[in-house]
Amino acid sequence: MIITYFGEQFFKIGQGELVLAFNPVSKNAKSDISAHFGADIALTTTNHSLYNGIEQLSHGERMPFVINGPGDYEVKEIFVKGVMSDALVSNKKYINTIYSFTLDNIKIAFLGALSNPELSKEVQETIDSPDILFVPIGGKTYSKDVSLLDPKEAAKLALLFEPKLIIPMSYDSASLKVFLKEVGEEDAEAVDKLTLKLKDLDGKEGEVVVLKPV
C-alpha cells in the first residue's frame, strides 16, 4: 500500500489498482490544497468543506463510492465500520465519523476531525489495537473554524490504542513538535509518501511516521 498526504486530513491510499481517499478538501474551502484524482472509495468524516470535497475524486468515468457517516459498509470486498464521535466547527457540535477497516491485512483506524478525546465504548472497541492510526493533532488553531484534539490529548489517545504505526494529520511545526515529544518519538522520520506491507509492521509499537504534504 502507498499512502500520500496532501494536507489538512486529505489522504490517498493506493493498493494495487484500488484507490481510497479520506477527507478531500473541497473547492469551496479557502485552502491552497487542490489535489484531484480518481478514487474508488471516498470516506469523509465531517460535513465541512475541509473534509467533504467529493468533487475532487472523480476522473473520467471513475466515480467514488462515498461513505460519509456511521454505519457498516462493504465496498470492493473491503468492510468499513463507521462510528460516531464529536467534531466542533465554529463552536457547534458536528458528527465526526471514525472509520475502521482492513486493507491488505493491515488494520487501519482514521480518527478524522475529532475534537473530544472522551470516546464511547463502541468507538473504543471499533478502533481496538489498529496497525495504523491516523490522528489529528492541531488543536484549536490549525484549521480555521474547526477545533481538533490538541497535541497532548492526541498523544495520550493514540498511545491508549497501542497502534503499531501512528500518522499525525492536521499539524503545523509547533503542534508536531509537542506531539512527537509526548509520544517519545522526537526522531520520527518525515517522508514524502509511505510504502508499506504487513511484514514492515513487525516489531513496531507506537512508531510515528510524519508524512509531508505533497
C-alpha positions as CSV (number, residue, x, y, z in Angstrom):
1,M,0.0,0.0,0.0
2,I,1.1,3.5,-0.7
3,I,-0.1,6.4,1.4
4,T,0.1,10.0,0.2
5,Y,-0.8,13.2,2.2
6,F,-2.0,16.4,0.7
7,G,-2.5,18.4,3.9
8,E,-5.4,19.0,6.4
9,Q,-6.7,15.4,6.5
10,F,-6.7,14.7,2.8
11,F,-5.0,11.3,2.2
12,K,-4.8,8.9,-0.7
13,I,-4.2,5.2,-0.1
14,G,-3.4,3.0,-3.1
15,Q,-3.4,-0.8,-3.0
16,G,-2.8,-2.2,-6.5
17,E,-5.5,-0.7,-8.8
18,L,-7.7,0.3,-5.8
19,V,-7.7,3.9,-4.6
20,L,-9.2,5.1,-1.3
21,A,-9.4,8.8,-0.4
22,F,-10.0,10.4,3.0
23,N,-11.4,13.8,3.8
24,P,-10.8,15.5,0.4
25,V,-10.6,19.3,0.6
26,S,-13.5,20.9,-1.3
27,K,-13.0,23.7,-3.9
28,N,-15.3,25.7,-1.6
29,A,-12.7,25.6,1.2
30,K,-10.4,28.6,1.4
31,S,-7.4,26.4,1.1
32,D,-4.4,26.0,-1.2
33,I,-4.9,22.2,-1.3
34,S,-6.2,21.3,-4.8
35,A,-5.3,17.7,-5.3
36,H,-7.7,16.0,-7.9
37,F,-7.6,12.3,-8.8
38,G,-9.9,9.4,-9.5
39,A,-10.8,7.3,-6.4
40,D,-12.8,4.1,-5.9
41,I,-13.9,4.8,-2.3
42,A,-14.2,8.2,-0.7
43,L,-14.5,8.5,3.1
44,T,-15.5,11.8,4.7
45,T,-15.7,12.1,8.4
46,T,-17.3,15.6,8.9
47,N,-19.7,17.7,6.8
48,H,-17.4,20.6,6.4
49,S,-15.6,22.0,3.2
50,L,-12.2,21.0,4.6
51,Y,-13.3,17.3,4.6
52,N,-16.2,16.8,2.1
53,G,-14.8,17.7,-1.3
54,I,-16.0,14.6,-3.1
55,E,-15.9,16.5,-6.4
56,Q,-12.1,16.3,-6.3
57,L,-12.2,12.5,-6.6
58,S,-13.7,11.8,-10.0
59,H,-11.7,11.3,-13.1
60,G,-13.3,10.3,-16.4
61,E,-15.7,7.5,-15.7
62,R,-14.2,6.8,-12.3
63,M,-16.6,8.0,-9.6
64,P,-16.0,7.0,-6.0
65,F,-18.4,5.1,-3.7
66,V,-19.0,7.7,-1.0
67,I,-19.0,6.8,2.7
68,N,-20.0,9.8,4.8
69,G,-21.3,8.7,8.1
70,P,-21.7,6.0,10.8
71,G,-22.7,2.5,9.6
72,D,-21.3,-0.8,8.2
73,Y,-20.3,-0.8,4.6
74,E,-18.9,-3.4,2.1
75,V,-17.2,-2.0,-1.0
76,K,-15.0,-3.9,-3.3
77,E,-14.6,-6.6,-0.7
78,I,-13.5,-4.1,2.0
79,F,-15.5,-3.9,5.2
80,V,-15.7,-0.4,6.6
81,K,-17.2,0.4,10.0
82,G,-18.0,4.0,10.9
83,V,-18.8,5.0,14.4
84,M,-20.0,8.4,15.7
85,S,-17.8,10.8,17.7
86,D,-17.7,14.6,18.1
87,A,-16.3,17.4,15.9
88,L,-16.5,21.0,16.8
89,V,-17.0,23.5,14.0
90,S,-17.5,27.3,14.7
91,N,-18.3,26.2,18.3
92,K,-21.1,24.0,17.1
93,K,-21.1,20.2,17.6
94,Y,-20.9,18.2,14.4
95,I,-20.9,14.5,13.8
96,N,-17.4,13.1,13.2
97,T,-17.3,9.6,11.9
98,I,-14.3,7.4,12.9
99,Y,-13.6,4.7,10.4
100,S,-12.0,1.3,10.9
101,F,-11.2,-1.2,8.1
102,T,-8.7,-3.7,6.9
103,L,-6.7,-3.4,3.7
104,D,-4.1,-5.9,2.6
105,N,-4.4,-7.5,6.0
106,I,-3.4,-4.2,7.7
107,K,-6.0,-2.8,10.1
108,I,-6.4,1.0,9.8
109,A,-8.3,3.5,12.0
110,F,-8.9,7.0,10.9
111,L,-10.0,9.5,13.6
112,G,-11.0,12.4,11.3
113,A,-11.8,15.8,12.8
114,L,-12.1,14.5,16.3
115,S,-12.5,17.2,19.0
116,N,-13.3,15.3,22.1
117,P,-10.9,12.6,23.5
118,E,-13.6,11.0,25.5
119,L,-14.8,8.2,23.3
120,S,-17.7,5.8,23.7
121,K,-17.2,2.2,24.4
122,E,-18.4,1.4,20.8
123,V,-15.7,3.6,19.4
124,Q,-13.0,2.2,21.6
125,E,-14.0,-1.4,20.6
126,T,-14.0,-0.4,17.0
127,I,-10.6,1.1,17.0
128,D,-9.0,-1.6,19.2
129,S,-5.3,-2.0,18.5
130,P,-5.0,-0.9,14.9
131,D,-1.9,-1.4,12.8
132,I,-2.1,2.2,11.6
133,L,-3.8,5.1,13.4
134,F,-4.4,8.4,11.7
135,V,-4.8,11.1,14.4
136,P,-5.4,14.9,14.3
137,I,-3.0,16.9,16.5
138,G,-3.5,20.5,15.5
139,G,-5.7,21.7,18.4
140,K,-8.0,24.8,18.0
141,T,-5.7,26.8,15.9
142,Y,-4.6,24.7,12.9
143,S,-7.8,24.7,10.9
144,K,-9.9,27.8,10.7
145,D,-13.3,27.2,12.3
146,V,-12.5,23.5,13.3
147,S,-11.3,22.6,16.8
148,L,-9.3,19.4,16.9
149,L,-7.5,17.4,19.6
150,D,-4.5,19.2,20.9
151,P,-1.1,17.5,20.6
152,K,-1.1,16.3,24.2
153,E,-4.6,14.9,24.0
154,A,-3.8,13.3,20.7
155,A,-0.7,11.7,22.0
156,K,-2.4,10.2,25.1
157,L,-5.3,8.9,23.0
158,A,-3.0,7.5,20.3
159,L,-0.9,5.5,22.7
160,L,-4.0,4.2,24.5
161,F,-4.9,2.2,21.4
162,E,-1.5,0.6,21.1
163,P,-1.1,1.1,17.3
164,K,2.0,-0.2,15.5
165,L,2.2,3.0,13.5
166,I,0.8,6.5,14.1
167,I,0.3,9.0,11.4
168,P,-0.3,12.6,12.6
169,M,-2.5,14.9,10.5
170,S,-3.7,18.5,10.7
171,Y,-0.4,19.6,12.1
172,D,2.0,22.6,11.9
173,S,5.6,22.6,13.2
174,A,4.6,23.7,16.7
175,S,1.9,21.0,17.3
176,L,4.1,18.3,15.7
177,K,7.0,19.1,18.0
178,V,4.8,18.8,21.1
179,F,3.1,15.6,19.8
180,L,6.4,13.9,19.0
181,K,7.8,14.7,22.4
182,E,4.7,13.4,24.1
183,V,4.9,10.0,22.3
184,G,8.7,9.8,22.7
185,E,9.3,9.9,19.0
186,E,11.3,13.1,18.6
187,D,13.4,11.4,15.9
188,A,10.4,10.3,13.8
189,E,11.1,10.1,10.1
190,A,9.5,12.6,7.8
191,V,8.7,11.2,4.3
192,D,7.0,12.3,1.1
193,K,4.9,9.1,0.9
194,L,4.7,5.8,2.8
195,T,5.0,2.5,1.0
196,L,4.1,-0.3,3.4
197,K,3.4,-4.1,3.5
198,L,2.2,-6.1,6.5
199,K,5.6,-7.5,7.2
200,D,7.0,-4.0,7.6
201,L,5.0,-3.6,10.7
202,D,6.6,-6.5,12.5
203,G,8.0,-5.4,15.9
204,K,6.7,-1.8,15.6
205,E,5.0,-0.4,18.7
206,G,3.7,3.2,18.6
207,E,6.2,4.3,16.0
208,V,5.4,7.7,14.3
209,V,5.7,8.4,10.6
210,V,5.4,12.1,9.6
211,L,4.0,12.4,6.1
212,K,4.9,15.7,4.5
213,P,2.1,17.3,2.4
214,V,2.8,17.0,-1.3
